[in-house]
Amino acid sequence: MADMTARVDVDLGGNLPANAPRWNRAFGQMARGIRASAPVLSAAAAQVSAGIDRMGNRYVALATGAGGVGALRFLGNMDERLRGLAVQSNQPIARIDALKDKIYAVANAPEIRINPAGLLDAVDKIVEKTGDLDLAEDNLRNIGLTMRAAGAEGRDVGATIADLSEKLKIKGAADMNRALDTWVNQGKAGAFTMENMAGSSERVNAAFGRLGRTGMQGVREVGAAMQVIRKGTGSAEQAATGIEALIRTLSDAEKIKLLKGAGIQLVDPEDPKRMRSLDAILQDIFTRADATSKNAEEFNSKLSGIFDSEAMRAVAVAAQEFRETGGLGSFKKFMEVDDSGVSLLKDAEFRAKGLNAAVRSLRTSMEGRLEANLAEPVQDLADAIDGLDPKTI
């Protein structure tokens, strides 16, 4: 991302509109000059040196005047990233160029106002994980809203979108918006924020995916579990480790045999391809342990015979709640949060009104103008340089 956001030296007074035509002419003149000089350069070695020097001097002049070096670097890095995406997604460059325009439009939407590089990071991650460019393109707005609302990194949000699609089987932009909004609202009601979820998505969803719980129900369940587990751990990182340990225990052949022997049903009777919900399994484990324990110490000892130390930290808060109330009401509270998409949009809109977001919007507009005004002449220049005989230069 740092490369893509290389400094473009234009001030708020509008140097870009004033200088873009001049840069356009400069690039065009350089390209024509290179093509016209090539035969001469091939004929005279002395003129090669002089020609290269003159061409270099013109680059120096451009680099030292009105942000030309920033413009060249920005355009070059953008082009390189887009070509890389075209290769990775096996799509023609024309489609990638069209996607680029959508990225700029979404990034500069008044309720989003983020660095377009972040959106491109998310697209790269989705394509890397799924190979599905359509998934990325269809969810550009969801990505932008989540990045702005949660302050999350593009690659993290991209990984989240990919995992929601592949592991939790969330299809379509509308349902993806509902899923993201669910996690936003669960984060507000608990301590595991949407930013935490985005940063831990690959680990959390990889673990939870082993349960076979999918769809919006699965989204609510994994979010609720992370909120409850987070209460008993010191950080979001430890919470992610906790759910990995918990589900690893429930997937272990010896522990499955132990739990079945105690009368704990793990497989969903309505769908043998998936396990029962995590809270239902824990409720039964706690009930069984409590029924055969004289006190809290014995209760915890029985749980320790099932769960390792990391998994015990993950279930500690839920176990305490069960001992105090006889149930797991906290899971239900987190399961019932709103998923209308309102919170995601409102949070994004609020954060997009800040000074930094406004400056980012201006910068994005300038970068978009650079693309519109200079991409073609810069490519013409690149083509001219590519056309030179390597032996000549």
C-alpha positions as CSV (number, residue, x, y, z in Angstrom):
1,M,0.0,0.0,0.0
2,A,2.9,2.4,0.8
3,D,4.1,2.2,-2.8
4,M,0.7,3.0,-4.2
5,T,0.4,6.1,-1.9
6,A,3.6,7.7,-3.0
7,R,3.5,11.4,-2.4
8,V,2.0,13.5,-5.2
9,D,3.3,17.0,-4.7
10,V,0.2,19.1,-5.5
11,D,-1.2,21.7,-3.2
12,L,-4.8,22.4,-2.4
13,G,-4.8,25.4,-4.7
14,G,-5.0,23.2,-7.7
15,N,-1.5,22.5,-9.1
16,L,-2.7,19.2,-10.5
17,P,-5.2,20.6,-13.0
18,A,-2.7,23.3,-14.0
19,N,0.2,20.9,-14.4
20,A,-1.5,17.8,-15.8
21,P,-1.6,19.2,-19.4
22,R,2.0,20.2,-19.2
23,W,3.0,16.7,-17.9
24,N,0.9,15.2,-20.6
25,R,2.8,17.1,-23.3
26,A,6.1,16.3,-21.7
27,F,5.5,12.6,-21.7
28,G,4.2,12.7,-25.3
29,Q,7.3,14.7,-26.4
30,M,9.6,12.3,-24.7
31,A,7.9,9.3,-26.3
32,R,8.1,10.9,-29.8
33,G,11.7,12.0,-29.2
34,I,12.7,8.5,-28.3
35,R,11.1,7.0,-31.3
36,A,12.5,9.6,-33.7
37,S,16.0,9.3,-32.2
38,A,16.2,5.5,-32.2
39,P,17.6,5.1,-35.8
40,V,20.2,7.8,-35.1
41,L,21.1,6.2,-31.8
42,S,21.7,3.0,-33.6
43,A,23.9,4.6,-36.1
44,A,26.2,6.6,-33.8
45,A,27.5,5.4,-30.5
46,A,28.4,8.9,-29.5
47,Q,24.9,10.1,-30.1
48,V,23.6,7.2,-28.0
49,S,25.4,8.6,-24.9
50,A,24.2,12.2,-25.7
51,G,20.7,11.0,-26.3
52,I,20.5,9.0,-23.1
53,D,21.9,12.0,-21.2
54,R,19.3,14.3,-22.7
55,M,16.5,11.9,-22.0
56,G,17.8,11.5,-18.4
57,N,18.0,15.3,-18.0
58,R,14.4,15.6,-19.1
59,Y,13.4,13.0,-16.4
60,V,15.4,15.0,-13.8
61,A,13.6,18.2,-14.9
62,L,10.2,16.5,-14.6
63,A,11.1,14.9,-11.3
64,T,12.1,18.2,-9.7
65,G,9.2,20.2,-11.0
66,A,5.6,20.3,-9.6
67,G,5.5,16.8,-8.3
68,G,6.3,15.0,-11.5
69,V,8.3,12.3,-9.7
70,G,5.3,11.6,-7.4
71,A,3.1,11.4,-10.4
72,L,5.4,9.0,-12.2
73,R,5.9,6.8,-9.2
74,F,2.1,6.7,-8.4
75,L,1.1,5.9,-11.9
76,G,3.9,3.3,-12.3
77,N,3.0,1.5,-9.1
78,M,-0.7,1.6,-9.8
79,D,-0.1,0.1,-13.2
80,E,2.2,-2.6,-11.8
81,R,-0.4,-3.6,-9.2
82,L,-3.3,-3.7,-11.7
83,R,-1.2,-5.9,-14.1
84,G,-0.4,-8.2,-11.2
85,L,-4.1,-8.5,-10.4
86,A,-4.9,-9.2,-14.1
87,V,-2.4,-12.1,-14.0
88,Q,-3.6,-13.5,-10.6
89,S,-7.2,-13.4,-11.6
90,N,-6.6,-14.4,-15.2
91,Q,-8.6,-11.5,-16.5
92,P,-8.0,-9.1,-19.4
93,I,-6.5,-5.8,-18.6
94,A,-9.6,-4.0,-19.9
95,R,-11.7,-5.6,-17.1
96,I,-9.1,-4.6,-14.5
97,D,-9.1,-1.0,-15.8
98,A,-12.9,-1.0,-15.4
99,L,-12.5,-2.4,-11.9
100,K,-10.0,0.4,-11.1
101,D,-12.6,3.0,-12.0
102,K,-15.1,1.3,-9.6
103,I,-12.4,1.2,-6.9
104,Y,-11.9,5.0,-7.1
105,A,-15.6,5.7,-7.1
106,V,-16.2,3.6,-4.0
107,A,-13.1,4.9,-2.2
108,N,-14.2,8.4,-2.7
109,A,-17.9,7.9,-1.8
110,P,-18.9,10.5,0.8
111,E,-19.8,7.8,3.4
112,I,-16.5,5.9,2.8
113,R,-13.6,8.2,1.9
114,I,-10.7,5.7,2.2
115,N,-7.4,5.2,0.4
116,P,-8.2,3.3,-2.9
117,A,-5.0,1.3,-2.2
118,G,-6.8,-0.3,0.7
119,L,-9.6,-1.4,-1.5
120,L,-7.1,-2.9,-4.0
121,D,-5.4,-4.7,-1.1
122,A,-8.8,-6.3,-0.2
123,V,-9.4,-7.3,-3.8
124,D,-5.9,-8.8,-4.0
125,K,-6.6,-10.8,-0.8
126,I,-10.0,-12.1,-2.0
127,V,-8.5,-13.2,-5.4
128,E,-5.5,-14.8,-3.6
129,K,-7.8,-16.8,-1.3
130,T,-10.6,-17.7,-3.7
131,G,-9.6,-16.8,-7.2
132,D,-13.0,-15.1,-7.5
133,L,-12.7,-11.6,-8.9
134,D,-16.5,-11.3,-9.1
135,L,-16.8,-11.8,-5.3
136,A,-14.4,-8.9,-4.8
137,E,-16.1,-6.6,-7.3
138,D,-19.6,-7.3,-6.0
139,N,-18.5,-6.4,-2.5
140,L,-16.4,-3.3,-3.1
141,R,-18.9,-1.1,-1.2
142,N,-19.1,-3.6,1.7
143,I,-15.3,-3.6,1.9
144,G,-15.2,0.2,1.9
145,L,-17.9,0.5,4.5
146,T,-16.2,-2.0,6.8
147,M,-12.8,-0.5,6.4
148,R,-14.1,3.0,7.2
149,A,-16.6,1.9,10.0
150,A,-14.1,-0.4,11.8
151,G,-10.8,1.2,10.9
152,A,-9.7,-2.2,9.6
153,E,-7.0,-2.9,7.0
154,G,-7.9,-3.8,3.5
155,R,-6.3,-7.2,3.4
156,D,-8.0,-8.1,6.7
157,V,-11.4,-7.1,5.4
158,G,-10.7,-9.0,2.1
159,A,-9.8,-12.1,4.1
160,T,-13.0,-11.7,6.0
161,I,-15.1,-11.4,2.9
162,A,-13.4,-14.5,1.4
163,D,-13.9,-16.6,4.5
164,L,-17.6,-15.5,4.9
165,S,-18.1,-16.7,1.3
166,E,-16.1,-19.9,1.4
167,K,-16.4,-21.2,5.0
168,L,-19.8,-19.7,6.1
169,K,-21.4,-19.9,2.6
170,I,-22.6,-16.2,2.6
171,K,-23.5,-15.4,-1.0
172,G,-24.5,-12.1,-2.5
173,A,-23.6,-8.6,-1.5
174,A,-26.8,-8.1,0.5
175,D,-26.3,-11.1,2.7
176,M,-22.6,-10.1,3.0
177,N,-23.7,-6.7,4.3
178,R,-26.0,-8.3,6.9
179,A,-23.1,-10.6,8.0
180,L,-20.7,-7.7,8.5
181,D,-23.4,-5.6,10.2
182,T,-24.0,-8.5,12.6
183,W,-20.4,-8.6,13.6
184,V,-20.3,-4.8,14.0
185,N,-23.3,-4.9,16.4
186,Q,-22.0,-7.9,18.3
187,G,-18.7,-6.1,18.8
188,K,-20.5,-3.1,20.2
189,A,-22.4,-5.3,22.6
190,G,-19.3,-7.1,23.7
191,A,-15.5,-6.6,23.5
192,F,-14.4,-8.4,20.3
193,T,-14.7,-5.5,17.8
194,M,-15.3,-5.7,14.1
195,E,-11.6,-4.6,13.7
196,N,-10.7,-7.6,15.9
197,M,-12.8,-9.9,13.8
198,A,-11.3,-8.7,10.6
199,G,-7.8,-9.1,12.0
200,S,-8.5,-12.6,13.3
201,S,-10.9,-13.7,10.5
202,E,-8.7,-16.3,8.9
203,R,-7.9,-18.1,12.1
204,V,-11.4,-17.8,13.6
205,N,-13.3,-18.9,10.5
206,A,-10.9,-21.7,9.7
207,A,-11.5,-23.1,13.2
208,F,-15.3,-22.5,13.2
209,G,-15.6,-23.9,9.7
210,R,-14.9,-27.4,11.1
211,L,-18.2,-27.4,12.9
212,G,-20.0,-27.1,9.5
213,R,-22.3,-24.3,10.8
214,T,-23.0,-22.0,7.9
215,G,-25.3,-19.2,6.6
216,M,-26.4,-16.3,8.7
217,Q,-27.0,-18.6,11.7
218,G,-23.3,-19.6,11.5
219,V,-22.3,-15.9,11.3
220,R,-24.2,-15.1,14.5
221,E,-22.9,-18.2,16.2
222,V,-19.2,-17.5,15.5
223,G,-19.6,-13.9,16.4
224,A,-21.4,-14.7,19.7
225,A,-18.8,-17.3,20.6
226,M,-16.0,-14.8,20.1
227,Q,-17.7,-12.2,22.3
228,V,-18.1,-14.7,25.1
229,I,-14.6,-16.1,24.8
230,R,-13.1,-12.6,24.6
231,K,-14.5,-11.9,28.1
232,G,-12.3,-14.6,29.6
233,T,-9.1,-13.7,27.7
234,G,-6.7,-10.8,27.8
235,S,-6.7,-9.9,24.2
236,A,-8.3,-10.5,20.8
237,E,-5.3,-12.6,19.9
238,Q,-5.9,-14.9,22.9
239,A,-9.6,-15.1,22.1
240,A,-8.7,-16.4,18.6
241,T,-6.3,-18.9,20.1
242,G,-9.1,-19.9,22.5
243,I,-11.7,-20.8,19.9
244,E,-9.0,-22.7,18.0
245,A,-8.3,-24.7,21.1
246,L,-11.9,-25.3,21.9
247,I,-12.9,-26.5,18.5
248,R,-9.7,-28.6,18.3
249,T,-10.9,-30.3,21.5
250,L,-14.4,-31.0,20.1
251,S,-12.9,-32.4,16.9
252,D,-10.4,-34.7,18.7
253,A,-11.3,-38.4,18.3
254,E,-10.5,-39.3,21.9
255,K,-12.5,-36.4,23.3
256,I,-15.4,-37.2,21.0
257,K,-15.4,-40.7,22.4
258,L,-15.2,-39.3,26.0
259,L,-18.1,-36.9,25.4
260,K,-20.3,-39.5,23.7
261,G,-19.7,-41.8,26.6
262,A,-21.0,-39.1,28.9
263,G,-24.2,-38.8,26.9
264,I,-23.1,-35.5,25.1
265,Q,-24.5,-35.4,21.6
266,L,-22.1,-33.5,19.2
267,V,-23.7,-34.1,15.8
268,D,-26.7,-32.1,14.7
269,P,-29.6,-34.6,14.5
270,E,-31.2,-32.6,11.7
271,D,-28.0,-32.6,9.6
272,P,-25.3,-35.2,10.3
273,K,-22.8,-33.3,8.2
274,R,-22.5,-30.6,10.9
275,M,-22.2,-30.4,14.6
276,R,-24.7,-28.9,17.0
277,S,-24.3,-25.2,17.9
278,L,-21.3,-24.5,20.2
279,D,-23.5,-23.0,22.9
280,A,-25.8,-26.1,22.9
281,I,-22.8,-28.5,23.2
282,L,-21.3,-26.4,26.0
283,Q,-24.6,-26.3,27.8
284,D,-24.8,-30.1,27.8
285,I,-21.2,-30.4,28.9
286,F,-21.7,-28.0,31.8
287,T,-25.0,-29.7,32.8
288,R,-23.4,-33.1,32.9
289,A,-20.3,-31.8,34.9
290,D,-22.5,-29.9,37.3
291,A,-24.8,-32.9,37.9
292,T,-21.8,-35.1,39.0
293,S,-20.0,-32.4,41.0
294,K,-20.3,-31.5,44.7
295,N,-18.8,-28.0,44.3
296,A,-17.2,-25.5,41.9
297,E,-13.7,-27.0,42.4
298,E,-15.0,-30.5,41.4
299,F,-17.0,-28.9,38.5
300,N,-13.9,-27.2,37.1
301,S,-11.8,-30.4,37.6
302,K,-14.2,-32.3,35.4
303,L,-14.0,-29.6,32.7
304,S,-10.2,-29.8,32.9
305,G,-10.4,-33.5,32.1
306,I,-12.0,-32.5,28.8
307,F,-10.4,-29.2,27.8
308,D,-6.7,-28.2,27.8
309,S,-5.5,-25.0,29.4
310,E,-6.2,-22.8,26.3
311,A,-9.6,-24.3,25.8
312,M,-10.4,-23.9,29.5
313,R,-9.7,-20.1,29.3
314,A,-12.0,-20.0,26.3
315,V,-14.9,-21.6,28.2
316,A,-14.2,-20.1,31.6
317,V,-16.7,-17.2,31.4
318,A,-19.4,-19.4,30.0
319,A,-18.8,-22.0,32.7
320,Q,-19.1,-19.4,35.4
321,E,-22.3,-18.0,33.9
322,F,-23.8,-21.5,33.8
323,R,-22.9,-22.0,37.5
324,E,-24.5,-18.7,38.4
325,T,-27.6,-18.8,36.2
326,G,-28.0,-22.4,35.0
327,G,-27.9,-21.2,31.4
328,L,-25.9,-19.4,28.7
329,G,-27.9,-16.2,28.2
330,S,-25.0,-14.2,27.0
331,F,-24.9,-16.3,23.8
332,K,-28.5,-15.6,23.2
333,K,-28.0,-11.9,23.7
334,F,-25.3,-11.7,21.1
335,M,-27.3,-13.9,18.7
336,E,-30.1,-11.5,18.7
337,V,-28.3,-8.3,17.5
338,D,-29.6,-6.4,14.5
339,D,-28.3,-7.3,11.1
340,S,-30.1,-4.7,8.9
341,G,-26.9,-3.0,7.8
342,V,-27.8,0.3,9.5
343,S,-25.0,0.3,12.0
344,L,-22.3,-0.4,9.4
345,L,-23.5,2.5,7.3
346,K,-24.0,4.9,10.2
347,D,-20.6,4.2,11.6
348,A,-18.9,4.6,8.3
349,E,-20.7,7.9,7.6
350,F,-19.8,9.3,11.0
351,R,-16.1,8.4,10.6
352,A,-16.0,9.7,7.0
353,K,-16.9,13.2,8.2
354,G,-13.5,13.7,10.0
355,L,-10.7,15.9,8.8
356,N,-8.4,13.1,7.8
357,A,-11.2,11.5,5.8
358,A,-11.9,14.8,4.0
359,V,-8.2,15.2,3.1
360,R,-8.1,11.6,2.0
361,S,-11.1,12.3,-0.3
362,L,-9.2,15.3,-1.9
363,R,-6.1,13.2,-2.4
364,T,-8.2,10.4,-4.0
365,S,-9.7,12.9,-6.3
366,M,-6.3,14.1,-7.3
367,E,-5.0,10.6,-7.9
368,G,-8.0,9.9,-10.0
369,R,-7.2,12.9,-12.1
370,L,-3.7,11.7,-12.5
371,E,-5.0,8.4,-13.8
372,A,-7.4,10.1,-16.2
373,N,-4.9,12.7,-17.5
374,L,-1.6,11.0,-17.6
375,A,-2.1,7.2,-17.7
376,E,-2.2,7.2,-21.5
377,P,0.8,9.4,-22.2
378,V,2.9,7.6,-19.6
379,Q,2.0,4.3,-21.2
380,D,3.0,5.8,-24.6
381,L,6.3,6.7,-23.1
382,A,6.8,3.2,-21.7
383,D,6.0,1.7,-25.1
384,A,8.5,4.0,-26.7
385,I,11.2,2.9,-24.3
386,D,10.3,-0.7,-24.7
387,G,10.6,-0.2,-28.5
388,L,14.3,0.7,-28.3
389,D,16.8,-2.0,-29.3
390,P,18.5,-3.2,-26.0
391,K,21.8,-3.1,-27.8
392,T,21.2,0.5,-28.6
393,I,20.8,1.6,-25.0
